[in-house]
Amino acid sequence: MDACAALAESIERLAAREHPNRRFLKELGRIGGVRRGPLWITDAGSGGSNRLRGRGFRRRVDDDTGGQARHFAGTVAVTARVGGRFSLWLTTHVLRDGPDTADGRLSAEAIEFVRLIRSGELAQADAADWVRRRLCHAGSLEA
């Protein structure tokens, strides 16, 4: 199984716990090595940890490393705490992931994911399929 599929399966298992949306998003961050509680900021600042190493992401969000699952989950964790606008600023100006790069596009997807979950437009039960459709390579039309 590739890392994107493993990320989607992890999200599916997490959604089955039926946490409130805010906790769901923070728990998802743990996949990227960002703990819950006050130490989240040190984890996020250090880049989290690669718990799901590997590939499997669509080309447009694949930076040719094995860390895209960590990147997505970590960005979700940060966005759940500081909001989408500030997260976008951080990814663009601190991480230097421009909007036209794979990492920039993946960050934008993570920020959108948080917005959709928070607004209720995307149910937790559908979140794994959203990741599979939007981010995962397997079965996509995009090579």
Secondary structure as GFF3:
##gff-version 3
##sequence-region A 1 143
A	DSSP	alpha_helix	3	15	.	.	.	ID=ss1
A	DSSP	alpha_helix	21	31	.	.	.	ID=ss2
A	DSSP	alpha_helix	40	45	.	.	.	ID=ss3
A	DSSP	three_ten_helix	59	61	.	.	.	ID=ss4
A	DSSP	alpha_helix	68	82	.	.	.	ID=ss5
A	DSSP	alpha_helix	84	89	.	.	.	ID=ss6
A	DSSP	pi_helix	90	94	.	.	.	ID=ss7
A	DSSP	alpha_helix	102	119	.	.	.	ID=ss8
A	DSSP	alpha_helix	124	134	.	.	.	ID=ss9
###
